[in-house]
C-alpha cells in the first residue's frame, strides 16, 4: 500500500517541478519580449 502512494507522490512532485520549470521559462520569455518591445519603441 505504501509503495503505490510513494510512487504517486513522486509523480506529483515531478509534474509540479516540470510545471514550475515551464512557468519560469514562459515568464522569462515574456519578460524578454516585453524588454524588446520597450527597447524597440524607445
C-alpha positions as CSV (number, residue, x, y, z in Angstrom):
1,X,0.0,0.0,0.0
2,X,2.8,2.4,0.9
3,X,4.7,1.8,-2.3
4,X,2.0,3.0,-4.8
5,X,1.4,6.0,-2.6
6,X,5.1,6.9,-2.6
7,X,5.2,6.4,-6.4
8,X,2.2,8.7,-6.9
9,X,3.7,11.3,-4.7
10,X,6.9,11.1,-6.8
11,X,4.9,11.5,-10.0
12,X,3.1,14.5,-8.5
13,X,6.4,16.1,-7.5
14,X,7.8,15.5,-11.0
15,X,4.7,17.1,-12.5
16,X,4.9,20.1,-10.2
17,X,8.6,20.5,-10.9
18,X,8.0,20.3,-14.6
19,X,5.2,22.9,-14.4
20,X,7.3,25.3,-12.4
21,X,10.2,25.0,-14.8
22,X,7.9,25.6,-17.8
23,X,6.3,28.5,-16.0
24,X,9.6,30.1,-15.2
25,X,10.7,29.6,-18.8
26,X,7.5,31.2,-20.0
27,X,7.8,34.1,-17.7
28,X,11.4,34.6,-18.9
29,X,10.3,34.6,-22.5
30,X,7.5,37.1,-21.8
31,X,10.0,39.4,-19.9
32,X,12.4,39.2,-22.8
33,X,9.6,40.0,-25.3
34,X,8.4,42.9,-23.2
35,X,12.0,44.2,-22.9
36,X,12.5,44.0,-26.6
37,X,9.2,45.8,-27.2
38,X,10.2,48.6,-24.9
39,X,13.6,48.9,-26.5
40,X,12.0,49.0,-30.0
41,X,9.6,51.7,-29.0
42,X,12.1,53.8,-27.1
